[in-house]
Amino acid sequence: MIMVKVAIVGCNGKMGGFVAQAVEESASCETLFGVDAFGTSKYAFPVYRSFDEAPEKPDVMIDFSNPVVLDGMLDYALKNSVPCVICTTGYSQEQIAQIKAASEKIAIFFSGNMSLGINLLIELAKQAARVLGDSFDIEIVEKHHNLKVDAPSGTALMIADGISDTLREEPQYVYDRHAYRKKRSKNEIGIHSVRCGTIVGEHEVIFAGHDEVVTVSHQAQSKEVFAVGSVNAAAFLAKQPAGMYDMGRLLADKFS
């Protein structure tokens, strides 16, 4: 079997460590090098402070870093035709547009959550919205550890976007209601963020109707599930032409 050579962006961070472990345990991938602003290596593979320091070109990059890294990463990827698995969250709309533009020239796997379970939750929520959406109020509650910076989570937005695509009328996302006093409209999805303790990640979708409530929820017990998902995505993406890919495409390929 030909091994997919991976570069890990943000390898010295917590998620970078999980990715390095997942690659080491993978039968299809191996780490070529890491890129991290701190530059020091605690691994068997070399770590560089910038992409241009790397002497070899990887088959694919896995990014669990910070939105500020995006410009340099995409510049390197476009110049060297390297596919990117982008798992970082907290991007601005301008940066998301930048990622989509890059996907016209290279393969990009872009997802706010790499868990198989959370993507199943999204499919279940979409099905519930098809049945209940016109007559039930929809709210999303996401909970994460107290060190998470961005809010709402990228996963909560993925869930909201999936539900939105199934509704007849495009809903309004409402993140905070304390600033205005008025009755909740039917055409909205409330999205609420909790930041406390060491919660890895919990997402709950609430469909509330007259005298009945339906909930769909998911709990991540460890960050390792996201790392394993990113390595599976890397093995998948290395074989793909330019374009945007997500977990739905990976699952369709895996189970087809």
Sequence and secondary structure as in RCSB ss.txt:
>XXXX:A:sequence
MIMVKVAIVGCNGKMGGFVAQAVEESASCETLFGVDAFGTSKYAFPVYRSFDEAPEKPDVMIDFSNPVVLDGMLD
YALKNSVPCVICTTGYSQEQIAQIKAASEKIAIFFSGNMSLGINLLIELAKQAARVLGDSFDIEIVEKHHNLKVD
APSGTALMIADGISDTLREEPQYVYDRHAYRKKRSKNEIGIHSVRCGTIVGEHEVIFAGHDEVVTVSHQAQSKEV
FAVGSVNAAAFLAKQPAGMYDMGRLLADKFS
>XXXX:A:secstr
   EEEEEETTTSHHHHHHHHHHHH SSEEEEEEE TT    SSS EESSGGG SS  SEEEE S GGGHHHHHH
HHHHHT  EEE      HHHHHHHHHHTTTSEEEE S   HHHHHHHHHHHHHHHHHTTTSEEEEEEEE TT  S
SS HHHHHHHHHHHHHSSS  EEE   TT      SSEEEEEEEE TT  EEEEEEEEETTEEEEEEEEES THH
HHHHHHHHHHHHTT  SEEE HHHHHHHHH 
